[in-house]
Amino acid sequence: MSGIVGTSSSKSKLINFTVDTAAAWARFNGNTPALLQSFNISTLDDLGGTGNWRLNFTNPMRTGNFCVVACSSQSMELVGTTASASVTIETRNGDNNASDTDKISVAVFI
């Protein structure tokens, strides 16, 4: 990896795939719920209940086997189902109870 945002290493260019660039990312408010900013995310679905959402990709991934990095203002973020077209995210508080939060960030790498 190049380590520099917006650039690719020469190895990535040789295989014609930028492995050091997020394939999708989003910042969303889980209380509303609403996408605040995103790349390659078409919609955000509230899956009902508390602290459970699905991010749908504009351009699907080649496979459902990808890396998801998530963080929020709660204690824990759990990645649920990963599929070529979407990923589910769950947030929990310090008592391990599902919890909505207004600050959730997710990045997907393949």
C-alpha positions, 0 to 999 in steps of 0.5 A: 500500500502507498500509505498516502490517501488518493494514491496507489502503490505500483503493485496495485497498478500492476494488477489493475486494482487499487487495494489501498482504496476503500471500495465504499464508505459512509458516515451516517446518523443512526438516530434519524437514520440518514446518510451524511456522506458516502461513497458507493453507498446507494441507501441506508435501511433501518432494519427495525428495532434499535442499533441495526442498519443495512448499507446497500452498495451502488456498485456491488462488490465482487464477493461477499468476502470483504473487510469492514471497519466500523466505529461509532460513539457507542462502545461496540460496532458489530458487522452482521451479514456481508453480501456482494450488494450490502453489509449490516451494522449493529451498535451496542452500548457498554452494557451490551444493549443495542443502541442507536447513535448519531455518529457511525462511520463505516469503510469497506475494503476488498 
